[in-house]
């Protein structure tokens, strides 16, 4: 994921599972969804997908294009240097 202004980036990982749980279908069913499925809530092409998150990372970038450029230039001149362009956090989901 990327923010509209490219001021943050996020990467999430986990497991996708398919479900045909009628209660979950009822929760999200409406006239807009119904327009896509001729067979209604039991249409064989209707699939609900659940994402169970394990972990993720978030990067919030600096608002200064000058600082960003300077950090990138320094990192390109020194292979051991990582650009310091903002905040980086790792997240674990329980």
PDB file with one MODEL, atoms N, CA, C and O in Angstrom:
MODEL        1
ATOM      1  N   UNK A   1       0.838  -1.175   0.000  1.00  0.00           N
ATOM      2  CA  UNK A   1       0.000   0.000   0.000  1.00  0.00           C
ATOM      3  C   UNK A   1       0.884   1.240   0.000  1.00  0.00           C
ATOM      4  O   UNK A   1       1.969   1.258   0.583  1.00  0.00           O
ATOM      5  N   UNK A   2       0.396   2.257  -0.661  1.00  0.00           N
ATOM      6  CA  UNK A   2       1.109   3.522  -0.723  1.00  0.00           C
ATOM      7  C   UNK A   2       0.112   4.642  -0.467  1.00  0.00           C
ATOM      8  O   UNK A   2      -0.992   4.625  -1.011  1.00  0.00           O
ATOM      9  N   UNK A   3       0.489   5.608   0.350  1.00  0.00           N
ATOM     10  CA  UNK A   3      -0.369   6.755   0.617  1.00  0.00           C
ATOM     11  C   UNK A   3      -0.542   7.607  -0.635  1.00  0.00           C
ATOM     12  O   UNK A   3       0.296   7.564  -1.536  1.00  0.00           O
ATOM     13  N   UNK A   4      -1.616   8.375  -0.695  1.00  0.00           N
ATOM     14  CA  UNK A   4      -1.902   9.217  -1.863  1.00  0.00           C
ATOM     15  C   UNK A   4      -0.746  10.150  -2.198  1.00  0.00           C
ATOM     16  O   UNK A   4      -0.458  10.390  -3.371  1.00  0.00           O
ATOM     17  N   UNK A   5      -0.091  10.667  -1.186  1.00  0.00           N
ATOM     18  CA  UNK A   5       1.025  11.588  -1.407  1.00  0.00           C
ATOM     19  C   UNK A   5       2.373  10.875  -1.347  1.00  0.00           C
ATOM     20  O   UNK A   5       3.421  11.520  -1.299  1.00  0.00           O
ATOM     21  N   UNK A   6       2.343   9.559  -1.350  1.00  0.00           N
ATOM     22  CA  UNK A   6       3.550   8.733  -1.243  1.00  0.00           C
ATOM     23  C   UNK A   6       4.326   9.047   0.028  1.00  0.00           C
ATOM     24  O   UNK A   6       5.548   8.910   0.063  1.00  0.00           O
ATOM     25  N   UNK A   7       3.615   9.472   1.078  1.00  0.00           N
ATOM     26  CA  UNK A   7       4.262   9.800   2.337  1.00  0.00           C
ATOM     27  C   UNK A   7       4.310   8.610   3.290  1.00  0.00           C
ATOM     28  O   UNK A   7       4.958   8.671   4.335  1.00  0.00           O
ATOM     29  N   UNK A   8       3.635   7.546   2.934  1.00  0.00           N
ATOM     30  CA  UNK A   8       3.792   6.319   3.706  1.00  0.00           C
ATOM     31  C   UNK A   8       3.640   5.113   2.786  1.00  0.00           C
ATOM     32  O   UNK A   8       2.960   5.156   1.760  1.00  0.00           O
ATOM     33  N   UNK A   9       4.298   4.047   3.196  1.00  0.00           N
ATOM     34  CA  UNK A   9       4.215   2.767   2.487  1.00  0.00           C
ATOM     35  C   UNK A   9       3.967   1.697   3.538  1.00  0.00           C
ATOM     36  O   UNK A   9       4.461   1.796   4.661  1.00  0.00           O
ATOM     37  N   UNK A  10       3.214   0.692   3.178  1.00  0.00           N
ATOM     38  CA  UNK A  10       2.948  -0.400   4.102  1.00  0.00           C
ATOM     39  C   UNK A  10       2.987  -1.723   3.352  1.00  0.00           C
ATOM     40  O   UNK A  10       2.601  -1.804   2.186  1.00  0.00           O
ATOM     41  N   UNK A  11       3.449  -2.740   4.028  1.00  0.00           N
ATOM     42  CA  UNK A  11       3.497  -4.087   3.482  1.00  0.00           C
ATOM     43  C   UNK A  11       2.920  -5.013   4.549  1.00  0.00           C
ATOM     44  O   UNK A  11       3.425  -5.048   5.672  1.00  0.00           O
ATOM     45  N   UNK A  12       1.883  -5.754   4.219  1.00  0.00           N
ATOM     46  CA  UNK A  12       1.230  -6.660   5.159  1.00  0.00           C
ATOM     47  C   UNK A  12       1.330  -8.080   4.638  1.00  0.00           C
ATOM     48  O   UNK A  12       1.252  -8.312   3.431  1.00  0.00           O
ATOM     49  N   UNK A  13       1.502  -9.034   5.547  1.00  0.00           N
ATOM     50  CA  UNK A  13       1.532 -10.435   5.124  1.00  0.00           C
ATOM     51  C   UNK A  13       0.655 -11.271   6.046  1.00  0.00           C
ATOM     52  O   UNK A  13       0.475 -10.964   7.224  1.00  0.00           O
ATOM     53  N   UNK A  14       0.125 -12.324   5.474  1.00  0.00           N
ATOM     54  CA  UNK A  14      -0.758 -13.219   6.215  1.00  0.00           C
ATOM     55  C   UNK A  14      -1.304 -14.294   5.305  1.00  0.00           C
ATOM     56  O   UNK A  14      -0.737 -14.576   4.249  1.00  0.00           O
ATOM     57  N   UNK A  15      -2.409 -14.897   5.717  1.00  0.00           N
ATOM     58  CA  UNK A  15      -3.015 -15.994   4.962  1.00  0.00           C
ATOM     59  C   UNK A  15      -4.375 -15.573   4.430  1.00  0.00           C
ATOM     60  O   UNK A  15      -5.178 -14.971   5.143  1.00  0.00           O
ATOM     61  N   UNK A  16      -4.622 -15.900   3.162  1.00  0.00           N
ATOM     62  CA  UNK A  16      -5.936 -15.707   2.565  1.00  0.00           C
ATOM     63  C   UNK A  16      -6.667 -17.037   2.600  1.00  0.00           C
ATOM     64  O   UNK A  16      -6.113 -18.072   2.228  1.00  0.00           O
ATOM     65  N   UNK A  17      -7.919 -17.002   3.052  1.00  0.00           N
ATOM     66  CA  UNK A  17      -8.731 -18.212   3.049  1.00  0.00           C
ATOM     67  C   UNK A  17     -10.090 -17.907   2.427  1.00  0.00           C
ATOM     68  O   UNK A  17     -10.645 -16.822   2.604  1.00  0.00           O
ATOM     69  N   UNK A  18     -10.608 -18.884   1.698  1.00  0.00           N
ATOM     70  CA  UNK A  18     -11.922 -18.754   1.072  1.00  0.00           C
ATOM     71  C   UNK A  18     -12.984 -19.207   2.064  1.00  0.00           C
ATOM     72  O   UNK A  18     -12.795 -20.184   2.789  1.00  0.00           O
ATOM     73  N   UNK A  19     -14.099 -18.489   2.088  1.00  0.00           N
ATOM     74  CA  UNK A  19     -15.200 -18.890   2.957  1.00  0.00           C
ATOM     75  C   UNK A  19     -16.528 -18.726   2.220  1.00  0.00           C
ATOM     76  O   UNK A  19     -16.692 -17.815   1.408  1.00  0.00           O
ATOM     77  N   UNK A  20     -17.451 -19.602   2.509  1.00  0.00           N
ATOM     78  CA  UNK A  20     -18.810 -19.510   1.958  1.00  0.00           C
ATOM     79  C   UNK A  20     -19.805 -19.359   3.111  1.00  0.00           C
ATOM     80  O   UNK A  20     -20.978 -19.708   2.976  1.00  0.00           O
ATOM     81  N   UNK A  21     -19.330 -18.840   4.240  1.00  0.00           N
ATOM     82  CA  UNK A  21     -20.143 -18.690   5.448  1.00  0.00           C
ATOM     83  C   UNK A  21     -21.344 -17.784   5.179  1.00  0.00           C
ATOM     84  O   UNK A  21     -21.167 -16.600   4.891  1.00  0.00           O
ATOM     85  N   UNK A  22     -22.574 -18.328   5.270  1.00  0.00           N
ATOM     86  CA  UNK A  22     -23.769 -17.519   4.998  1.00  0.00           C
ATOM     87  C   UNK A  22     -23.888 -16.273   5.883  1.00  0.00           C
ATOM     88  O   UNK A  22     -24.385 -15.241   5.433  1.00  0.00           O
ATOM     89  N   UNK A  23     -23.443 -16.363   7.118  1.00  0.00           N
ATOM     90  CA  UNK A  23     -23.525 -15.199   8.018  1.00  0.00           C
ATOM     91  C   UNK A  23     -22.632 -14.060   7.508  1.00  0.00           C
ATOM     92  O   UNK A  23     -23.021 -12.894   7.568  1.00  0.00           O
ATOM     93  N   UNK A  24     -21.445 -14.394   7.010  1.00  0.00           N
ATOM     94  CA  UNK A  24     -20.532 -13.367   6.478  1.00  0.00           C
ATOM     95  C   UNK A  24     -21.099 -12.781   5.179  1.00  0.00           C
ATOM     96  O   UNK A  24     -21.000 -11.578   4.936  1.00  0.00           O
ATOM     97  N   UNK A  25     -21.694 -13.646   4.348  1.00  0.00           N
ATOM     98  CA  UNK A  25     -22.304 -13.163   3.113  1.00  0.00           C
ATOM     99  C   UNK A  25     -23.442 -12.200   3.451  1.00  0.00           C
ATOM    100  O   UNK A  25     -23.544 -11.133   2.846  1.00  0.00           O
ATOM    101  N   UNK A  26     -24.290 -12.560   4.402  1.00  0.00           N
ATOM    102  CA  UNK A  26     -25.391 -11.684   4.831  1.00  0.00           C
ATOM    103  C   UNK A  26     -24.870 -10.325   5.308  1.00  0.00           C
ATOM    104  O   UNK A  26     -25.486  -9.291   5.047  1.00  0.00           O
ATOM    105  N   UNK A  27     -23.744 -10.337   6.000  1.00  0.00           N
ATOM    106  CA  UNK A  27     -23.180  -9.115   6.560  1.00  0.00           C
ATOM    107  C   UNK A  27     -22.833  -8.083   5.472  1.00  0.00           C
ATOM    108  O   UNK A  27     -22.985  -6.879   5.676  1.00  0.00           O
ATOM    109  N   UNK A  28     -22.372  -8.571   4.328  1.00  0.00           N
ATOM    110  CA  UNK A  28     -21.929  -7.671   3.269  1.00  0.00           C
ATOM    111  C   UNK A  28     -22.894  -7.575   2.094  1.00  0.00           C
ATOM    112  O   UNK A  28     -22.665  -6.797   1.168  1.00  0.00           O
ATOM    113  N   UNK A  29     -23.980  -8.364   2.123  1.00  0.00           N
ATOM    114  CA  UNK A  29     -24.914  -8.393   1.001  1.00  0.00           C
ATOM    115  C   UNK A  29     -25.720  -7.097   0.928  1.00  0.00           C
ATOM    116  O   UNK A  29     -26.213  -6.598   1.939  1.00  0.00           O
ATOM    117  N   UNK A  30     -25.842  -6.567  -0.282  1.00  0.00           N
ATOM    118  CA  UNK A  30     -26.684  -5.401  -0.510  1.00  0.00           C
ATOM    119  C   UNK A  30     -27.088  -5.394  -1.985  1.00  0.00           C
ATOM    120  O   UNK A  30     -26.705  -6.295  -2.731  1.00  0.00           O
ATOM    121  N   UNK A  31     -27.848  -4.402  -2.409  1.00  0.00           N
ATOM    122  CA  UNK A  31     -28.357  -4.371  -3.786  1.00  0.00           C
ATOM    123  C   UNK A  31     -27.237  -4.217  -4.817  1.00  0.00           C
ATOM    124  O   UNK A  31     -27.369  -4.696  -5.943  1.00  0.00           O
ATOM    125  N   UNK A  32     -26.157  -3.569  -4.453  1.00  0.00           N
ATOM    126  CA  UNK A  32     -25.034  -3.423  -5.383  1.00  0.00           C
ATOM    127  C   UNK A  32     -24.374  -4.780  -5.621  1.00  0.00           C
ATOM    128  O   UNK A  32     -24.112  -5.151  -6.765  1.00  0.00           O
ATOM    129  N   UNK A  33     -24.107  -5.514  -4.554  1.00  0.00           N
ATOM    130  CA  UNK A  33     -23.509  -6.847  -4.685  1.00  0.00           C
ATOM    131  C   UNK A  33     -24.460  -7.772  -5.439  1.00  0.00           C
ATOM    132  O   UNK A  33     -24.025  -8.537  -6.300  1.00  0.00           O
ATOM    133  N   UNK A  34     -25.749  -7.708  -5.126  1.00  0.00           N
ATOM    134  CA  UNK A  34     -26.745  -8.565  -5.768  1.00  0.00           C
ATOM    135  C   UNK A  34     -26.762  -8.387  -7.282  1.00  0.00           C
ATOM    136  O   UNK A  34     -27.051  -9.335  -8.012  1.00  0.00           O
ATOM    137  N   UNK A  35     -26.459  -7.189  -7.758  1.00  0.00           N
ATOM    138  CA  UNK A  35     -26.457  -6.928  -9.195  1.00  0.00           C
ATOM    139  C   UNK A  35     -25.408  -7.749  -9.941  1.00  0.00           C
ATOM    140  O   UNK A  35     -25.526  -7.952 -11.150  1.00  0.00           O
ATOM    141  N   UNK A  36     -24.393  -8.217  -9.238  1.00  0.00           N
ATOM    142  CA  UNK A  36     -23.315  -8.970  -9.877  1.00  0.00           C
ATOM    143  C   UNK A  36     -23.532 -10.475  -9.858  1.00  0.00           C
ATOM    144  O   UNK A  36     -22.841 -11.200 -10.573  1.00  0.00           O
ATOM    145  N   UNK A  37     -24.477 -10.964  -9.057  1.00  0.00           N
ATOM    146  CA  UNK A  37     -24.641 -12.413  -8.879  1.00  0.00           C
ATOM    147  C   UNK A  37     -26.063 -12.843  -9.186  1.00  0.00           C
ATOM    148  O   UNK A  37     -26.971 -12.633  -8.383  1.00  0.00           O
ATOM    149  N   UNK A  38     -26.256 -13.455 -10.369  1.00  0.00           N
ATOM    150  CA  UNK A  38     -27.583 -13.902 -10.799  1.00  0.00           C
ATOM    151  C   UNK A  38     -28.199 -14.898  -9.828  1.00  0.00           C
ATOM    152  O   UNK A  38     -29.411 -14.888  -9.608  1.00  0.00           O
ATOM    153  N   UNK A  39     -27.374 -15.754  -9.250  1.00  0.00           N
ATOM    154  CA  UNK A  39     -27.862 -16.789  -8.345  1.00  0.00           C
ATOM    155  C   UNK A  39     -28.061 -16.322  -6.919  1.00  0.00           C
ATOM    156  O   UNK A  39     -28.299 -17.134  -6.025  1.00  0.00           O
ATOM    157  N   UNK A  40     -27.966 -15.006  -6.695  1.00  0.00           N
ATOM    158  CA  UNK A  40     -28.144 -14.478  -5.347  1.00  0.00           C
ATOM    159  C   UNK A  40     -27.038 -14.910  -4.412  1.00  0.00           C
ATOM    160  O   UNK A  40     -25.899 -15.124  -4.828  1.00  0.00           O
ATOM    161  N   UNK A  41     -27.384 -15.036  -3.149  1.00  0.00           N
ATOM    162  CA  UNK A  41     -26.396 -15.361  -2.113  1.00  0.00           C
ATOM    163  C   UNK A  41     -25.809 -16.759  -2.244  1.00  0.00           C
ATOM    164  O   UNK A  41     -24.781 -17.062  -1.638  1.00  0.00           O
ATOM    165  N   UNK A  42     -26.463 -17.621  -3.040  1.00  0.00           N
ATOM    166  CA  UNK A  42     -25.943 -18.981  -3.229  1.00  0.00           C
ATOM    167  C   UNK A  42     -25.291 -19.158  -4.600  1.00  0.00           C
ATOM    168  O   UNK A  42     -25.003 -20.284  -5.004  1.00  0.00           O
ATOM    169  N   UNK A  43     -25.059 -18.074  -5.310  1.00  0.00           N
ATOM    170  CA  UNK A  43     -24.407 -18.137  -6.624  1.00  0.00           C
ATOM    171  C   UNK A  43     -23.053 -18.840  -6.480  1.00  0.00           C
ATOM    172  O   UNK A  43     -22.272 -18.492  -5.595  1.00  0.00           O
ATOM    173  N   UNK A  44     -22.765 -19.825  -7.339  1.00  0.00           N
ATOM    174  CA  UNK A  44     -21.506 -20.575  -7.210  1.00  0.00           C
ATOM    175  C   UNK A  44     -20.251 -19.732  -7.459  1.00  0.00           C
ATOM    176  O   UNK A  44     -19.154 -20.129  -7.067  1.00  0.00           O
ATOM    177  N   UNK A  45     -20.403 -18.583  -8.102  1.00  0.00           N
ATOM    178  CA  UNK A  45     -19.228 -17.738  -8.343  1.00  0.00           C
ATOM    179  C   UNK A  45     -18.967 -16.744  -7.210  1.00  0.00           C
ATOM    180  O   UNK A  45     -17.949 -16.052  -7.218  1.00  0.00           O
ATOM    181  N   UNK A  46     -19.866 -16.670  -6.249  1.00  0.00           N
ATOM    182  CA  UNK A  46     -19.685 -15.767  -5.107  1.00  0.00           C
ATOM    183  C   UNK A  46     -18.682 -16.369  -4.135  1.00  0.00           C
ATOM    184  O   UNK A  46     -18.859 -17.488  -3.654  1.00  0.00           O
ATOM    185  N   UNK A  47     -17.645 -15.626  -3.857  1.00  0.00           N
ATOM    186  CA  UNK A  47     -16.610 -16.102  -2.943  1.00  0.00           C
ATOM    187  C   UNK A  47     -16.231 -14.987  -1.985  1.00  0.00           C
ATOM    188  O   UNK A  47     -15.988 -13.855  -2.402  1.00  0.00           O
ATOM    189  N   UNK A  48     -16.181 -15.303  -0.730  1.00  0.00           N
ATOM    190  CA  UNK A  48     -15.695 -14.368   0.284  1.00  0.00           C
ATOM    191  C   UNK A  48     -14.268 -14.792   0.627  1.00  0.00           C
ATOM    192  O   UNK A  48     -13.980 -15.982   0.758  1.00  0.00           O
ATOM    193  N   UNK A  49     -13.390 -13.818   0.769  1.00  0.00           N
ATOM    194  CA  UNK A  49     -11.997 -14.098   1.113  1.00  0.00           C
ATOM    195  C   UNK A  49     -11.666 -13.375   2.412  1.00  0.00           C
ATOM    196  O   UNK A  49     -11.948 -12.187   2.571  1.00  0.00           O
ATOM    197  N   UNK A  50     -11.065 -14.114   3.331  1.00  0.00           N
ATOM    198  CA  UNK A  50     -10.653 -13.535   4.614  1.00  0.00           C
ATOM    199  C   UNK A  50      -9.131 -13.447   4.660  1.00  0.00           C
ATOM    200  O   UNK A  50      -8.437 -14.390   4.281  1.00  0.00           O
ATOM    201  N   UNK A  51      -8.618 -12.317   5.122  1.00  0.00           N
ATOM    202  CA  UNK A  51      -7.182 -12.129   5.294  1.00  0.00           C
ATOM    203  C   UNK A  51      -6.867 -12.139   6.780  1.00  0.00           C
ATOM    204  O   UNK A  51      -7.322 -11.274   7.528  1.00  0.00           O
ATOM    205  N   UNK A  52      -6.089 -13.119   7.197  1.00  0.00           N
ATOM    206  CA  UNK A  52      -5.621 -13.204   8.586  1.00  0.00           C
ATOM    207  C   UNK A  52      -4.191 -12.685   8.605  1.00  0.00           C
ATOM    208  O   UNK A  52      -3.276 -13.344   8.111  1.00  0.00           O
ATOM    209  N   UNK A  53      -4.006 -11.513   9.172  1.00  0.00           N
ATOM    210  CA  UNK A  53      -2.690 -10.874   9.160  1.00  0.00           C
ATOM    211  C   UNK A  53      -1.745 -11.496  10.179  1.00  0.00           C
ATOM    212  O   UNK A  53      -2.136 -11.806  11.304  1.00  0.00           O
ATOM    213  N   UNK A  54      -0.493 -11.671   9.764  1.00  0.00           N
ATOM    214  CA  UNK A  54       0.562 -12.152  10.659  1.00  0.00           C
ATOM    215  C   UNK A  54       1.464 -10.996  11.090  1.00  0.00           C
ATOM    216  O   UNK A  54       1.720 -10.798  12.278  1.00  0.00           O
ATOM    217  N   UNK A  55       1.935 -10.248  10.109  1.00  0.00           N
ATOM    218  CA  UNK A  55       2.828  -9.145  10.419  1.00  0.00           C
ATOM    219  C   UNK A  55       2.788  -8.102   9.310  1.00  0.00           C
ATOM    220  O   UNK A  55       2.151  -8.292   8.274  1.00  0.00           O
ATOM    221  N   UNK A  56       3.479  -7.010   9.550  1.00  0.00           N
ATOM    222  CA  UNK A  56       3.538  -5.948   8.566  1.00  0.00           C
ATOM    223  C   UNK A  56       4.644  -4.975   8.887  1.00  0.00           C
ATOM    224  O   UNK A  56       5.237  -5.008   9.966  1.00  0.00           O
ATOM    225  N   UNK A  57       4.911  -4.107   7.929  1.00  0.00           N
ATOM    226  CA  UNK A  57       5.889  -3.049   8.123  1.00  0.00           C
ATOM    227  C   UNK A  57       5.308  -1.765   7.556  1.00  0.00           C
ATOM    228  O   UNK A  57       4.585  -1.779   6.560  1.00  0.00           O
ATOM    229  N   UNK A  58       5.634  -0.658   8.205  1.00  0.00           N
ATOM    230  CA  UNK A  58       5.149   0.654   7.787  1.00  0.00           C
ATOM    231  C   UNK A  58       6.346   1.602   7.711  1.00  0.00           C
ATOM    232  O   UNK A  58       7.195   1.635   8.602  1.00  0.00           O
ATOM    233  N   UNK A  59       6.387   2.372   6.621  1.00  0.00           N
ATOM    234  CA  UNK A  59       7.397   3.398   6.441  1.00  0.00           C
ATOM    235  C   UNK A  59       6.680   4.730   6.266  1.00  0.00           C
ATOM    236  O   UNK A  59       5.847   4.867   5.370  1.00  0.00           O
ATOM    237  N   UNK A  60       6.987   5.704   7.100  1.00  0.00           N
ATOM    238  CA  UNK A  60       6.441   7.057   6.964  1.00  0.00           C
ATOM    239  C   UNK A  60       7.594   7.953   6.522  1.00  0.00           C
ATOM    240  O   UNK A  60       8.565   8.132   7.257  1.00  0.00           O
ATOM    241  N   UNK A  61       7.484   8.507   5.333  1.00  0.00           N
ATOM    242  CA  UNK A  61       8.584   9.269   4.735  1.00  0.00           C
ATOM    243  C   UNK A  61       8.603  10.711   5.222  1.00  0.00           C
ATOM    244  O   UNK A  61       7.595  11.255   5.673  1.00  0.00           O
ATOM    245  N   UNK A  62       9.766  11.300   5.115  1.00  0.00           N
ATOM    246  CA  UNK A  62       9.932  12.704   5.444  1.00  0.00           C
ATOM    247  C   UNK A  62       9.145  13.566   4.463  1.00  0.00           C
ATOM    248  O   UNK A  62       8.966  13.184   3.306  1.00  0.00           O
ATOM    249  N   UNK A  63       8.686  14.697   4.906  1.00  0.00           N
ATOM    250  CA  UNK A  63       7.959  15.610   4.033  1.00  0.00           C
ATOM    251  C   UNK A  63       8.884  16.491   3.203  1.00  0.00           C
ATOM    252  O   UNK A  63       8.416  17.248   2.352  1.00  0.00           O
ATOM    253  N   UNK A  64      10.179  16.402   3.437  1.00  0.00           N
ATOM    254  CA  UNK A  64      11.139  17.258   2.745  1.00  0.00           C
ATOM    255  C   UNK A  64      11.761  16.534   1.560  1.00  0.00           C
ATOM    256  O   UNK A  64      12.449  15.529   1.738  1.00  0.00           O
ATOM    257  N   UNK A  65      11.525  17.035   0.352  1.00  0.00           N
ATOM    258  CA  UNK A  65      12.132  16.405  -0.825  1.00  0.00           C
ATOM    259  C   UNK A  65      13.639  16.624  -0.836  1.00  0.00           C
ATOM    260  O   UNK A  65      14.377  15.790  -1.360  1.00  0.00           O
ATOM    261  N   UNK A  66      14.110  17.737  -0.264  1.00  0.00           N
ATOM    262  CA  UNK A  66      15.540  17.998  -0.187  1.00  0.00           C
ATOM    263  C   UNK A  66      16.232  16.970   0.707  1.00  0.00           C
ATOM    264  O   UNK A  66      17.263  16.408   0.337  1.00  0.00           O
ATOM    265  N   UNK A  67      15.652  16.727   1.896  1.00  0.00           N
ATOM    266  CA  UNK A  67      16.234  15.722   2.805  1.00  0.00           C
ATOM    267  C   UNK A  67      16.189  14.348   2.166  1.00  0.00           C
ATOM    268  O   UNK A  67      17.152  13.588   2.273  1.00  0.00           O
ATOM    269  N   UNK A  68      15.090  14.012   1.503  1.00  0.00           N
ATOM    270  CA  UNK A  68      14.954  12.714   0.844  1.00  0.00           C
ATOM    271  C   UNK A  68      16.070  12.552  -0.201  1.00  0.00           C
ATOM    272  O   UNK A  68      16.755  11.529  -0.228  1.00  0.00           O
ATOM    273  N   UNK A  69      16.243  13.561  -1.052  1.00  0.00           N
ATOM    274  CA  UNK A  69      17.286  13.495  -2.083  1.00  0.00           C
ATOM    275  C   UNK A  69      18.675  13.362  -1.498  1.00  0.00           C
ATOM    276  O   UNK A  69      19.497  12.597  -2.003  1.00  0.00           O
ATOM    277  N   UNK A  70      18.943  14.112  -0.422  1.00  0.00           N
ATOM    278  CA  UNK A  70      20.252  14.054   0.247  1.00  0.00           C
ATOM    279  C   UNK A  70      20.517  12.659   0.801  1.00  0.00           C
ATOM    280  O   UNK A  70      21.613  12.125   0.632  1.00  0.00           O
ATOM    281  N   UNK A  71      19.539  12.074   1.450  1.00  0.00           N
ATOM    282  CA  UNK A  71      19.706  10.737   2.026  1.00  0.00           C
ATOM    283  C   UNK A  71      19.914   9.678   0.944  1.00  0.00           C
ATOM    284  O   UNK A  71      20.722   8.765   1.119  1.00  0.00           O
ATOM    285  N   UNK A  72      19.198   9.793  -0.163  1.00  0.00           N
ATOM    286  CA  UNK A  72      19.368   8.842  -1.263  1.00  0.00           C
ATOM    287  C   UNK A  72      20.758   8.981  -1.867  1.00  0.00           C
ATOM    288  O   UNK A  72      21.414   7.979  -2.153  1.00  0.00           O
ATOM    289  N   UNK A  73      21.215  10.223  -2.065  1.00  0.00           N
ATOM    290  CA  UNK A  73      22.552  10.453  -2.616  1.00  0.00           C
ATOM    291  C   UNK A  73      23.625   9.856  -1.706  1.00  0.00           C
ATOM    292  O   UNK A  73      24.540   9.191  -2.193  1.00  0.00           O
ATOM    293  N   UNK A  74      23.530  10.081  -0.390  1.00  0.00           N
ATOM    294  CA  UNK A  74      24.511   9.526   0.549  1.00  0.00           C
ATOM    295  C   UNK A  74      24.522   8.008   0.492  1.00  0.00           C
ATOM    296  O   UNK A  74      25.588   7.394   0.514  1.00  0.00           O
ATOM    297  N   UNK A  75      23.340   7.395   0.418  1.00  0.00           N
ATOM    298  CA  UNK A  75      23.254   5.931   0.393  1.00  0.00           C
ATOM    299  C   UNK A  75      23.844   5.369  -0.900  1.00  0.00           C
ATOM    300  O   UNK A  75      24.441   4.292  -0.890  1.00  0.00           O
ATOM    301  N   UNK A  76      23.682   6.086  -2.004  1.00  0.00           N
ATOM    302  CA  UNK A  76      24.249   5.614  -3.272  1.00  0.00           C
ATOM    303  C   UNK A  76      25.770   5.734  -3.306  1.00  0.00           C
ATOM    304  O   UNK A  76      26.433   4.995  -4.033  1.00  0.00           O
ATOM    305  N   UNK A  77      26.326   6.659  -2.525  1.00  0.00           N
ATOM    306  CA  UNK A  77      27.776   6.818  -2.464  1.00  0.00           C
ATOM    307  C   UNK A  77      28.436   5.848  -1.487  1.00  0.00           C
ATOM    308  O   UNK A  77      29.630   5.570  -1.590  1.00  0.00           O
ATOM    309  N   UNK A  78      27.656   5.338  -0.543  1.00  0.00           N
ATOM    310  CA  UNK A  78      28.191   4.425   0.474  1.00  0.00           C
ATOM    311  C   UNK A  78      27.309   3.185   0.536  1.00  0.00           C
ATOM    312  O   UNK A  78      26.192   3.260   1.048  1.00  0.00           O
ATOM    313  N   UNK A  79      27.779   2.041   0.026  1.00  0.00           N
ATOM    314  CA  UNK A  79      26.945   0.837  -0.007  1.00  0.00           C
ATOM    315  C   UNK A  79      26.533   0.314   1.377  1.00  0.00           C
ATOM    316  O   UNK A  79      25.616  -0.500   1.484  1.00  0.00           O
ATOM    317  N   UNK A  80      27.204   0.778   2.428  1.00  0.00           N
ATOM    318  CA  UNK A  80      26.852   0.344   3.784  1.00  0.00           C
ATOM    319  C   UNK A  80      25.842   1.275   4.442  1.00  0.00           C
ATOM    320  O   UNK A  80      25.403   1.023   5.564  1.00  0.00           O
ATOM    321  N   UNK A  81      25.474   2.342   3.754  1.00  0.00           N
ATOM    322  CA  UNK A  81      24.549   3.338   4.302  1.00  0.00           C
ATOM    323  C   UNK A  81      23.132   3.083   3.802  1.00  0.00           C
ATOM    324  O   UNK A  81      22.913   2.868   2.610  1.00  0.00           O
ATOM    325  N   UNK A  82      22.174   3.108   4.722  1.00  0.00           N
ATOM    326  CA  UNK A  82      20.753   3.026   4.381  1.00  0.00           C
ATOM    327  C   UNK A  82      20.162   4.423   4.530  1.00  0.00           C
ATOM    328  O   UNK A  82      20.427   5.099   5.523  1.00  0.00           O
ATOM    329  N   UNK A  83      19.367   4.865   3.561  1.00  0.00           N
ATOM    330  CA  UNK A  83      18.806   6.223   3.670  1.00  0.00           C
ATOM    331  C   UNK A  83      17.903   6.375   4.888  1.00  0.00           C
ATOM    332  O   UNK A  83      17.084   5.503   5.179  1.00  0.00           O
ATOM    333  N   UNK A  84      18.060   7.494   5.598  1.00  0.00           N
ATOM    334  CA  UNK A  84      17.202   7.828   6.734  1.00  0.00           C
ATOM    335  C   UNK A  84      16.164   8.824   6.236  1.00  0.00           C
ATOM    336  O   UNK A  84      16.384  10.034   6.287  1.00  0.00           O
ATOM    337  N   UNK A  85      15.030   8.314   5.751  1.00  0.00           N
ATOM    338  CA  UNK A  85      14.023   9.185   5.149  1.00  0.00           C
ATOM    339  C   UNK A  85      12.729   9.242   5.946  1.00  0.00           C
ATOM    340  O   UNK A  85      11.721   9.747   5.451  1.00  0.00           O
ATOM    341  N   UNK A  86      12.744   8.739   7.156  1.00  0.00           N
ATOM    342  CA  UNK A  86      11.535   8.789   7.969  1.00  0.00           C
ATOM    343  C   UNK A  86      11.508   7.690   9.009  1.00  0.00           C
ATOM    344  O   UNK A  86      12.550   7.241   9.487  1.00  0.00           O
ATOM    345  N   UNK A  87      10.308   7.263   9.355  1.00  0.00           N
ATOM    346  CA  UNK A  87      10.092   6.281  10.409  1.00  0.00           C
ATOM    347  C   UNK A  87       9.774   4.924   9.799  1.00  0.00           C
ATOM    348  O   UNK A  87       9.032   4.834   8.820  1.00  0.00           O
ATOM    349  N   UNK A  88      10.333   3.875  10.376  1.00  0.00           N
ATOM    350  CA  UNK A  88      10.066   2.510   9.950  1.00  0.00           C
ATOM    351  C   UNK A  88       9.673   1.694  11.182  1.00  0.00           C
ATOM    352  O   UNK A  88      10.383   1.702  12.187  1.00  0.00           O
ATOM    353  N   UNK A  89       8.549   0.997  11.104  1.00  0.00           N
ATOM    354  CA  UNK A  89       8.096   0.163  12.218  1.00  0.00           C
ATOM    355  C   UNK A  89       7.659  -1.199  11.719  1.00  0.00           C
ATOM    356  O   UNK A  89       7.080  -1.327  10.640  1.00  0.00           O
ATOM    357  N   UNK A  90       7.944  -2.212  12.516  1.00  0.00           N
ATOM    358  CA  UNK A  90       7.440  -3.560  12.252  1.00  0.00           C
ATOM    359  C   UNK A  90       6.293  -3.842  13.191  1.00  0.00           C
ATOM    360  O   UNK A  90       6.312  -3.432  14.352  1.00  0.00           O
ATOM    361  N   UNK A  91       5.285  -4.551  12.684  1.00  0.00           N
ATOM    362  CA  UNK A  91       4.075  -4.832  13.468  1.00  0.00           C
ATOM    363  C   UNK A  91       3.800  -6.322  13.438  1.00  0.00           C
ATOM    364  O   UNK A  91       3.882  -6.955  12.385  1.00  0.00           O
ATOM    365  N   UNK A  92       3.472  -6.888  14.602  1.00  0.00           N
ATOM    366  CA  UNK A  92       3.047  -8.293  14.696  1.00  0.00           C
ATOM    367  C   UNK A  92       1.595  -8.308  15.110  1.00  0.00           C
ATOM    368  O   UNK A  92       1.216  -7.622  16.059  1.00  0.00           O
ATOM    369  N   UNK A  93       0.769  -9.081  14.414  1.00  0.00           N
ATOM    370  CA  UNK A  93      -0.634  -9.215  14.745  1.00  0.00           C
ATOM    371  C   UNK A  93      -0.835 -10.520  15.499  1.00  0.00           C
ATOM    372  O   UNK A  93      -0.351 -11.571  15.080  1.00  0.00           O
ATOM    373  N   UNK A  94      -1.543 -10.447  16.599  1.00  0.00           N
ATOM    374  CA  UNK A  94      -1.756 -11.650  17.413  1.00  0.00           C
ATOM    375  C   UNK A  94      -3.070 -12.317  17.058  1.00  0.00           C
ATOM    376  O   UNK A  94      -3.419 -13.343  17.641  1.00  0.00           O
TER     377      UNK A  94
ENDMDL
END
